Amino acid sequence: MRISALIAAEEGGDQLTADEIVATCNLLLIAGHETTVNLIANAAQEMLRTPEHWSALAADAELAGAIVEETLRFDPPVQLVMRIAGADMRIGDV
């Protein structure tokens, strides 16, 4: 997204204020940059913990997509989603 597109955006005659444009740019930076950096760091850390995965990736670069997907599932950069059991369940004695 270009910043000029934010400046030119108009809906029903209303345009974004300077503060709204700055806030949106900050959100785009944080959401786009920080999550990517943290995803890469999480994947690298896990690869260092499991050398066999690192060796497998070195042998077959096609595995990179699967590693990204698995990192997103197992150790995502943003962990704000709460999960609620759909029914009562027993875990151990509880």
All heavy atoms as an XYZ file, in Angstrom:
696
protein
N       0.855     -1.177      0.000
C       0.000      0.000      0.000
C       0.895      1.232      0.000
O       1.864      1.318      0.727
C      -0.902     -0.003      1.239
C      -1.676      1.296      1.403
S      -2.766      1.320      2.829
C      -4.161      0.495      2.126
N       0.537      2.175     -0.823
C       1.278      3.435     -0.871
C       0.639      4.432      0.092
O      -0.580      4.487      0.246
C       1.247      3.996     -2.278
C       1.937      3.108     -3.293
C       1.857      3.741     -4.637
N       0.516      4.282     -4.837
C      -0.167      4.222     -5.953
N       0.353      3.665     -6.988
N      -1.369      4.737     -6.053
N       1.472      5.230      0.717
C       0.974      6.260      1.627
C       0.135      7.262      0.855
O      -0.883      7.761      1.363
C       2.138      6.939      2.379
C       2.822      5.907      3.281
C       1.639      8.124      3.200
C       4.070      6.402      3.937
N       0.506      7.546     -0.391
C      -0.278      8.484     -1.194
C      -1.714      7.986     -1.388
O      -2.642      8.788     -1.490
C       0.389      8.732     -2.541
O       0.524      7.520     -3.265
N      -1.908      6.664     -1.404
C      -3.261      6.116     -1.519
C      -4.071      6.425     -0.263
O      -5.274      6.686     -0.342
C      -3.209      4.612     -1.767
N      -3.415      6.415      0.894
C      -4.111      6.779      2.130
C      -4.500      8.252      2.117
O      -5.587      8.631      2.549
C      -3.223      6.511      3.355
C      -2.985      5.058      3.727
C      -1.946      4.973      4.842
C      -4.271      4.397      4.154
N      -3.602      9.077      1.614
C      -3.861     10.518      1.569
C      -5.019     10.817      0.623
O      -5.883     11.645      0.910
C      -2.586     11.280      1.142
C      -1.512     11.125      2.228
C      -2.888     12.757      0.883
C      -0.130     11.589      1.808
N      -5.061     10.085     -0.494
C      -6.094     10.334     -1.504
C      -7.417      9.646     -1.192
O      -8.435      9.971     -1.801
C      -5.586      9.877     -2.871
N      -7.407      8.717     -0.244
C      -8.626      7.959      0.052
C      -9.749      8.876      0.511
O      -9.543      9.788      1.310
C      -8.334      6.913      1.120
N     -10.916      8.617     -0.030
C     -12.079      9.427      0.319
C     -13.299      8.524      0.301
O     -13.473      7.711     -0.595
C     -12.253     10.563     -0.689
C     -13.377     11.505     -0.345
C     -13.466     12.678     -1.306
O     -12.439     13.067     -1.892
O     -14.569     13.181     -1.472
N     -14.118      8.651      1.325
C     -15.351      7.877      1.386
C     -16.463      8.795      1.857
O     -16.397      9.364      2.942
C     -15.210      6.686      2.341
C     -16.449      5.808      2.349
C     -16.259      4.556      3.188
O     -15.169      3.979      3.168
O     -17.214      4.191      3.877
N     -17.446      8.966      1.042
C     -18.571      9.833      1.400
C     -18.138     11.264      1.640
O     -18.727     11.951      2.474
N     -17.092     11.728      0.950
C     -16.620     13.094      1.122
C     -15.649     13.274      2.271
O     -15.072     14.346      2.435
N     -15.445     12.236      3.083
C     -14.524     12.326      4.218
C     -13.152     11.799      3.825
O     -13.026     10.821      3.099
C     -15.038     11.503      5.404
C     -16.279     12.109      6.031
O     -16.427     13.341      5.949
O     -17.093     11.349      6.587
N     -12.105     12.463      4.318
C     -10.737     12.002      4.110
C     -10.089     11.746      5.460
O     -10.534     12.273      6.488
C      -9.926     13.042      3.344
C     -10.317     13.132      1.875
C      -9.375     14.038      1.108
O      -9.250     15.203      1.431
N      -8.731     13.483      0.110
N      -9.038     10.935      5.448
C      -8.306     10.665      6.679
C      -7.581     11.931      7.139
O      -7.054     12.689      6.329
C      -7.277      9.556      6.461
C      -7.836      8.173      6.134
C      -6.706      7.246      5.735
C      -8.601      7.603      7.308
N      -7.552     12.122      8.452
C      -6.786     13.242      8.998
C      -5.310     12.853      9.019
O      -4.952     11.678      8.849
C      -7.224     13.570     10.434
O      -6.872     12.461     11.284
C      -8.723     13.843     10.522
N      -4.444     13.816      9.247
C      -3.006     13.543      9.330
C      -2.719     12.535     10.442
O      -1.906     11.619     10.270
C      -2.233     14.836      9.556
N      -3.393     12.681     11.589
C      -3.190     11.738     12.697
C      -3.628     10.325     12.320
O      -2.979      9.337     12.681
C      -3.957     12.200     13.942
C      -3.307     13.397     14.620
O      -2.125     13.676     14.342
O      -3.996     14.063     15.426
N      -4.725     10.208     11.584
C      -5.208      8.888     11.158
C      -4.241      8.252     10.163
O      -4.011      7.038     10.207
C      -6.606      9.011     10.540
C      -7.675      9.350     11.549
C      -9.006      9.703     10.910
O      -9.022     10.247      9.770
O     -10.051      9.453     11.561
N      -3.662      9.068      9.287
C      -2.696      8.536      8.324
C      -1.443      8.045      9.047
O      -0.937      6.954      8.771
C      -2.345      9.598      7.258
C      -3.572      9.866      6.369
C      -1.147      9.162      6.415
C      -3.424     11.046      5.446
N      -0.952      8.827     10.003
C       0.225      8.415     10.769
C      -0.071      7.141     11.558
O       0.743      6.208     11.576
C       0.697      9.551     11.706
C       1.747      9.058     12.694
C       1.239     10.717     10.886
N      -1.228      7.076     12.189
C      -1.596      5.883     12.962
C      -1.685      4.656     12.067
O      -1.220      3.566     12.429
C      -2.924      6.115     13.680
N      -2.256      4.814     10.887
C      -2.366      3.699      9.949
C      -0.994      3.258      9.458
O      -0.718      2.057      9.360
C      -3.269      4.071      8.761
O      -4.562      4.442      9.260
C      -3.418      2.925      7.787
N      -0.118      4.210      9.173
C       1.245      3.865      8.750
C       1.992      3.128      9.861
O       2.706      2.152      9.591
C       2.009      5.120      8.335
S       1.429      5.820      6.781
N       1.818      3.564     11.090
C       2.442      2.870     12.223
C       1.912      1.446     12.337
O       2.676      0.503     12.568
C       2.208      3.626     13.533
C       3.106      4.817     13.687
O       4.212      4.843     13.169
N       2.629      5.831     14.398
N       0.610      1.283     12.181
C      -0.002     -0.044     12.244
C       0.553     -0.936     11.140
O       0.911     -2.090     11.389
C      -1.517      0.057     12.123
C      -2.266     -1.271     12.069
C      -2.110     -2.017     13.382
C      -3.725     -1.040     11.753
N       0.653     -0.421      9.928
C       1.196     -1.203      8.820
C       2.643     -1.603      9.076
O       3.049     -2.739      8.788
C       1.091     -0.422      7.509
C      -0.320     -0.220      6.970
C      -0.300      0.741      5.797
C      -0.936     -1.547      6.582
N       3.433     -0.688      9.629
C       4.827     -0.987      9.932
C       4.919     -2.086     10.986
O       5.628     -3.079     10.816
C       5.558      0.264     10.423
C       6.983      0.022     10.936
C       7.885     -0.454      9.815
C       7.539      1.268     11.579
N       4.196     -1.905     12.063
C       4.269     -2.871     13.164
C       3.704     -4.215     12.740
O       4.326     -5.256     12.941
C       3.551     -2.323     14.412
C       4.331     -1.126     14.957
C       3.399     -3.406     15.471
C       3.586     -0.311     15.984
N       2.523     -4.202     12.140
C       1.879     -5.457     11.753
C       2.670     -6.175     10.666
O       2.786     -7.398     10.687
C       0.457     -5.181     11.273
N       3.217     -5.438      9.728
C       3.947     -6.062      8.630
C       5.376     -6.421      8.979
O       5.853     -7.513      8.678
N       6.073     -5.516      9.633
C       7.493     -5.720      9.919
C       7.711     -6.618     11.135
O       8.425     -7.617     11.056
C       8.178     -4.370     10.130
C       9.610     -4.470     10.509
N      10.585     -4.803      9.599
C      10.230     -4.329     11.699
C      11.759     -4.845     10.224
N      11.566     -4.556     11.486
N       7.106     -6.262     12.236
C       7.353     -6.998     13.486
C       6.924     -8.454     13.382
O       7.633     -9.345     13.852
C       6.625     -6.323     14.653
C       7.233     -5.007     15.069
C       8.648     -5.145     15.616
O       8.922     -6.114     16.343
O       9.476     -4.274     15.309
N       5.774     -8.714     12.788
C       5.321    -10.105     12.695
C       6.246    -10.923     11.797
O       6.537    -12.080     12.103
C       3.876    -10.185     12.180
O       3.785     -9.482     10.935
C       2.897     -9.600     13.179
N       6.733    -10.319     10.721
C       7.650    -11.033      9.826
C       8.970    -11.326     10.526
O       9.483    -12.451     10.460
C       7.893    -10.213      8.546
O       6.638     -9.970      7.910
C       8.818    -10.936      7.594
N       9.514    -10.332     11.205
C      10.775    -10.522     11.933
C      10.617    -11.611     12.991
O      11.471    -12.504     13.116
C      11.222     -9.196     12.593
C      12.344     -9.420     13.588
C      11.650     -8.201     11.524
N       9.526    -11.565     13.733
C       9.323    -12.559     14.788
C       9.072    -13.953     14.231
O       9.506    -14.946     14.822
C       8.188    -12.126     15.707
C       8.566    -10.925     16.538
O       9.739    -10.687     16.831
N       7.588    -10.128     16.914
N       8.389    -14.059     13.098
C       8.192    -15.364     12.476
C       9.540    -15.958     12.050
O       9.819    -17.123     12.297
C       7.260    -15.266     11.272
C       7.112    -16.559     10.471
C       6.417    -17.633     11.304
C       6.363    -16.312      9.183
N      10.377    -15.144     11.424
C      11.697    -15.620     10.995
C      12.517    -16.058     12.205
O      13.162    -17.118     12.188
C      12.425    -14.536     10.183
C      11.711    -14.318      8.849
C      13.896    -14.907      9.967
C      12.167    -13.088      8.100
N      12.493    -15.260     13.265
C      13.249    -15.602     14.476
C      12.734    -16.893     15.109
O      13.529    -17.747     15.524
C      13.193    -14.457     15.477
N      11.416    -17.051     15.170
C      10.838    -18.271     15.756
C      11.232    -19.501     14.942
O      11.576    -20.547     15.505
C       9.319    -18.163     15.834
C       8.849    -17.134     16.840
O       9.639    -16.594     17.600
N       7.569    -16.842     16.825
N      11.180    -19.373     13.609
C      11.559    -20.503     12.751
C      13.042    -20.822     12.906
O      13.420    -21.999     13.015
C      11.224    -20.197     11.302
N      13.890    -19.796     12.921
C      15.335    -20.020     13.068
C      15.654    -20.676     14.408
O      16.471    -21.610     14.471
C      16.083    -18.700     12.926
N      15.000    -20.213     15.454
C      15.244    -20.798     16.780
C      14.862    -22.279     16.796
O      15.607    -23.115     17.317
C      14.460    -20.040     17.849
C      14.695    -20.573     19.243
C      13.921    -19.790     20.287
O      12.837    -19.285     20.021
N      14.471    -19.698     21.470
N      13.728    -22.601     16.218
C      13.301    -23.999     16.201
C      14.229    -24.849     15.338
O      14.521    -25.998     15.673
C      11.858    -24.117     15.706
C      11.279    -25.497     15.829
C      11.302    -26.063     17.243
O      11.214    -25.296     18.224
O      11.405    -27.302     17.375
N      14.700    -24.277     14.229
C      15.632    -25.021     13.374
C      16.945    -25.293     14.111
O      17.555    -26.350     13.937
C      15.894    -24.249     12.080
C      14.680    -24.066     11.209
S      14.015    -25.598     10.590
C      15.067    -25.809      9.188
N      17.380    -24.347     14.942
C      18.599    -24.558     15.727
C      18.384    -25.613     16.810
O      19.315    -26.330     17.175
C      19.064    -23.242     16.345
C      19.607    -22.224     15.343
C      19.796    -20.865     16.020
C      20.899    -22.701     14.715
N      17.167    -25.709     17.313
C      16.852    -26.719     18.334
C      16.759    -28.122     17.740
O      16.924    -29.102     18.462
C      15.513    -26.395     19.003
C      15.555    -25.237     19.935
C      14.191    -25.035     20.562
N      14.198    -23.902     21.452
C      13.133    -23.169     21.735
N      11.962    -23.465     21.205
N      13.227    -22.143     22.552
N      16.420    -28.206     16.470
C      16.239    -29.501     15.814
C      17.102    -29.559     14.550
O      16.617    -29.305     13.447
C      14.762    -29.751     15.466
O      14.292    -28.641     14.691
C      13.909    -29.909     16.706
N      18.376    -29.897     14.711
C      19.308    -29.904     13.580
C      18.862    -30.805     12.423
O      19.198    -30.546     11.277
C      20.619    -30.394     14.185
C      20.487    -30.177     15.650
C      19.022    -30.240     15.962
N      18.082    -31.841     12.722
C      17.634    -32.723     11.633
C      16.703    -31.983     10.671
O      16.704    -32.231      9.464
C      16.971    -33.995     12.166
C      15.710    -33.797     12.978
C      15.951    -33.543     14.469
O      17.090    -33.294     14.877
O      14.956    -33.600     15.214
N      15.929    -31.033     11.187
C      15.082    -30.221     10.311
C      15.936    -29.269      9.469
O      15.652    -29.030      8.294
C      14.061    -29.433     11.123
C      13.043    -30.296     11.780
N      12.327    -29.883     12.875
C      12.611    -31.547     11.519
C      11.507    -30.842     13.254
N      11.666    -31.862     12.440
N      16.965    -28.714     10.083
C      17.875    -27.820      9.363
C      18.560    -28.588      8.223
O      18.654    -28.104      7.105
C      18.912    -27.256     10.333
C      19.833    -26.269      9.704
C      21.115    -26.482      9.315
C      19.540    -24.911      9.372
N      21.639    -25.338      8.770
C      20.692    -24.369      8.790
C      18.417    -24.116      9.524
C      20.763    -23.046      8.341
C      18.481    -22.807      9.075
C      19.635    -22.289      8.495
N      19.000    -29.799      8.522
C      19.645    -30.633      7.501
C      18.667    -30.975      6.383
O      19.035    -30.969      5.204
C      20.186    -31.919      8.121
O      21.184    -31.619      9.064
N      17.423    -31.264      6.750
C      16.412    -31.583      5.737
C      16.158    -30.383      4.830
O      16.029    -30.527      3.609
C      15.121    -32.031      6.410
N      16.104    -29.188      5.402
C      15.904    -27.977      4.604
C      17.104    -27.728      3.697
O      16.946    -27.363      2.528
C      15.658    -26.762      5.500
C      15.515    -25.417      4.783
C      14.317    -25.429      3.836
C      15.390    -24.296      5.797
N      18.295    -27.948      4.212
C      19.500    -27.760      3.404
C      19.509    -28.721      2.218
O      19.973    -28.373      1.129
C      20.750    -27.953      4.258
N      18.966    -29.915      2.419
C      18.932    -30.916      1.349
C      17.800    -30.673      0.359
O      17.887    -31.095     -0.796
C      18.794    -32.304      1.959
N      16.735    -29.994      0.803
C      15.572    -29.785     -0.069
C      14.929    -28.436      0.233
O      14.131    -28.307      1.156
C      14.562    -30.915      0.143
C      13.352    -30.821     -0.768
O      13.294    -29.908     -1.633
O      12.447    -31.661     -0.616
N      15.265    -27.416     -0.549
C      14.741    -26.062     -0.342
C      13.228    -25.990     -0.515
O      12.596    -25.042     -0.048
C      15.419    -25.092     -1.303
N      12.624    -26.989     -1.145
C      11.167    -27.028     -1.317
C      10.452    -27.131      0.039
O       9.254    -26.861      0.123
C      10.764    -28.211     -2.204
C      11.269    -28.110     -3.633
C      10.528    -27.042     -4.427
O       9.319    -26.894     -4.239
O      11.194    -26.356     -5.223
N      11.148    -27.504      1.077
C      10.551    -27.629      2.409
C      10.319    -26.276      3.083
O       9.650    -26.209      4.110
C      11.434    -28.493      3.306
C      11.566    -29.963      2.921
C      12.574    -30.656      3.811
C      10.206    -30.646      2.992
N      10.858    -25.198      2.520
C      10.769    -23.883      3.163
C       9.320    -23.482      3.420
O       8.992    -22.982      4.498
C      11.481    -22.828      2.318
N       8.443    -23.693      2.457
C       7.032    -23.334      2.634
C       6.389    -24.095      3.782
O       5.651    -23.528      4.587
N       6.694    -25.384      3.882
C       6.140    -26.199      4.963
C       6.674    -25.741      6.315
O       5.944    -25.739      7.313
C       6.468    -27.676      4.729
N       7.933    -25.328      6.343
C       8.521    -24.846      7.596
C       7.834    -23.558      8.045
O       7.513    -23.386      9.222
C      10.038    -24.661      7.450
C      10.698    -26.036      7.354
C      10.623    -23.841      8.603
C      12.139    -26.015      6.962
N       7.570    -22.666      7.102
C       6.859    -21.426      7.438
C       5.473    -21.751      7.967
O       5.047    -21.226      9.011
C       6.778    -20.485      6.212
C       5.840    -19.322      6.477
C       8.162    -19.978      5.840
N       4.745    -22.617      7.273
C       3.387    -22.974      7.703
C       3.393    -23.631      9.082
O       2.548    -23.334      9.927
C       2.723    -23.906      6.680
C       2.417    -23.242      5.362
C       1.401    -22.119      5.488
O       0.450    -22.248      6.277
O       1.572    -21.103      4.798
N       4.355    -24.522      9.308
C       4.416    -25.207     10.598
C       4.808    -24.240     11.717
O       4.294    -24.324     12.829
C       5.400    -26.378     10.526
C       5.380    -27.276     11.734
C       4.063    -27.993     11.977
O       3.155    -27.936     11.132
O       3.935    -28.623     13.043
N       5.693    -23.294     11.416
C       6.053    -22.285     12.417
C       4.843    -21.424     12.742
O       4.600    -21.104     13.911
C       7.219    -21.414     11.924
O       8.344    -22.256     11.633
C       7.622    -20.389     12.970
N       4.079    -21.038     11.731
C       2.860    -20.257     11.976
C       1.881    -21.020     12.860
O       1.196    -20.444     13.693
C       2.184    -19.889     10.656
C       2.832    -18.757      9.880
C       2.251    -18.678      8.472
C       2.654    -17.435     10.606
N       1.820    -22.338     12.686
C       0.907    -23.151     13.488
C       1.436    -23.384     14.905
O       0.723    -23.233     15.886
C       0.682    -24.509     12.805
C      -0.334    -25.390     13.512
C      -0.361    -26.789     12.907
N       0.818    -27.560     13.236
C       1.022    -28.182     14.407
N       0.135    -28.090     15.374
N       2.108    -28.880     14.611
N       2.717    -23.726     14.985
C       3.299    -24.164     16.250
C       3.779    -23.011     17.126
O       3.630    -23.053     18.347
C       4.474    -25.116     15.949
C       5.116    -25.699     17.166
C       4.469    -26.660     17.913
C       6.366    -25.275     17.566
C       5.061    -27.201     19.041
C       6.969    -25.801     18.689
C       6.308    -26.772     19.428
N       4.360    -21.983     16.534
C       4.938    -20.876     17.300
C       4.749    -19.560     16.541
O       5.713    -18.956     16.078
C       6.421    -21.143     17.551
C       7.037    -20.205     18.577
O       6.273    -19.495     19.265
O       8.275    -20.182     18.689
N       3.509    -19.117     16.414
C       3.239    -17.918     15.610
C       3.787    -16.651     16.260
O       3.975    -16.597     17.474
C       1.709    -17.868     15.550
C       1.271    -18.565     16.795
C       2.305    -19.643     17.033
N       4.046    -15.619     15.443
C       4.576    -14.372     15.986
C       3.547    -13.602     16.813
O       3.909    -12.792     17.647
C       4.996    -13.581     14.751
C       4.200    -14.146     13.642
C       3.958    -15.577     13.981
N       2.285    -13.846     16.577
C       1.215    -13.190     17.333
C       0.350    -14.280     17.933
O      -0.168    -15.133     17.214
C       0.364    -12.276     16.424
C      -0.765    -11.647     17.209
C       1.231    -11.207     15.784
N       0.188    -14.252     19.236
C      -0.568    -15.300     19.914
C      -1.686    -14.671     20.728
O      -1.676    -14.684     21.946
C       0.352    -16.122     20.800
C       1.440    -16.800     20.011
C       2.358    -17.624     20.875
O       2.047    -17.962     22.005
N       3.504    -17.969     20.341
N      -2.651    -14.113     20.025
C      -3.744    -13.429     20.695
C      -5.078    -14.151     20.573
O      -6.081    -13.686     21.073
C      -3.896    -12.006     20.136
C      -2.683    -11.095     20.320
C      -2.912     -9.760     19.631
C      -2.388    -10.870     21.790
N      -5.081    -15.275     19.893
C      -6.324    -15.994     19.673
C      -6.585    -16.905     20.864
O      -5.771    -17.750     21.213
C      -6.261    -16.819     18.378
C      -7.540    -17.623     18.187
C      -6.022    -15.908     17.196
N      -7.725    -16.705     21.486
C      -8.108    -17.583     22.595
C      -8.863    -18.769     22.030
O      -9.617    -18.634     21.071
C      -8.979    -16.828     23.589
C      -8.246    -15.702     24.283
S      -9.280    -14.819     25.459
C      -9.706    -16.104     26.589
N      -8.670    -19.903     22.629
C      -9.390    -21.097     22.197
C     -10.296    -21.541     23.322
O      -9.905    -21.556     24.486
C      -8.397    -22.187     21.816
C      -7.568    -21.779     20.619
C      -6.696    -22.918     20.162
N      -6.012    -22.514     18.947
C      -4.708    -22.526     18.796
N      -3.945    -22.931     19.770
N      -4.170    -22.142     17.663
N     -11.500    -21.917     22.964
C     -12.488    -22.351     23.938
C     -12.993    -23.719     23.507
O     -13.393    -23.905     22.355
C     -13.658    -21.347     24.028
C     -13.120    -19.979     24.452
C     -14.728    -21.847     24.981
C     -14.128    -18.856     24.371
N     -12.986    -24.666     24.442
C     -13.483    -26.004     24.135
C     -14.966    -25.926     23.806
O     -15.733    -25.220     24.458
C     -13.252    -26.937     25.320
N     -15.362    -26.662     22.770
C     -16.759    -26.671     22.348
C     -17.641    -27.517     23.256
O     -18.860    -27.424     23.205
N     -17.025    -28.346     24.085
C     -17.777    -29.203     25.006
C     -16.892    -29.482     26.213
O     -15.675    -29.316     26.153
C     -18.154    -30.501     24.313
N     -17.522    -29.875     27.315
C     -16.764    -30.243     28.492
C     -15.831    -31.401     28.155
O     -16.181    -32.282     27.360
C     -17.690    -30.674     29.635
C     -18.457    -29.507     30.222
O     -18.069    -28.356     29.951
O     -19.444    -29.745     30.933
N     -14.651    -31.385     28.760
C     -13.695    -32.460     28.518
C     -12.883    -32.723     29.769
O     -12.794    -31.866     30.649
C     -12.782    -32.105     27.332
C     -12.046    -30.789     27.482
S     -11.184    -30.259     25.991
C     -10.134    -31.597     25.641
N     -12.316    -33.910     29.858
C     -11.512    -34.297     31.007
C     -10.043    -34.293     30.603
O      -9.681    -34.862     29.592
C     -11.929    -35.668     31.512
C     -11.093    -36.159     32.686
C     -11.612    -37.447     33.279
N     -12.762    -37.298     34.107
C     -12.818    -36.685     35.300
N     -11.734    -36.089     35.747
N     -13.902    -36.644     36.002
N      -9.228    -33.624     31.425
C      -7.783    -33.647     31.235
C      -7.199    -34.108     32.562
O      -7.295    -33.411     33.577
C      -7.240    -32.246     30.854
C      -7.849    -31.814     29.522
C      -5.719    -32.279     30.775
C      -7.486    -30.411     29.102
N      -6.633    -35.306     32.568
C      -6.141    -35.888     33.807
C      -7.302    -36.102     34.754
O      -8.301    -36.720     34.408
N      -7.175    -35.575     35.974
C      -8.235    -35.721     36.973
C      -9.147    -34.515     37.017
O      -9.963    -34.395     37.943
C      -7.612    -35.947     38.365
C      -6.879    -37.277     38.445
O      -7.257    -38.209     37.703
O      -5.919    -37.375     39.243
N      -9.037    -33.630     36.082
C      -9.828    -32.395     36.097
C     -10.884    -32.443     35.003
O     -10.624    -32.832     33.888
C      -8.902    -31.168     35.874
C      -9.725    -29.886     35.866
C      -7.851    -31.110     36.957
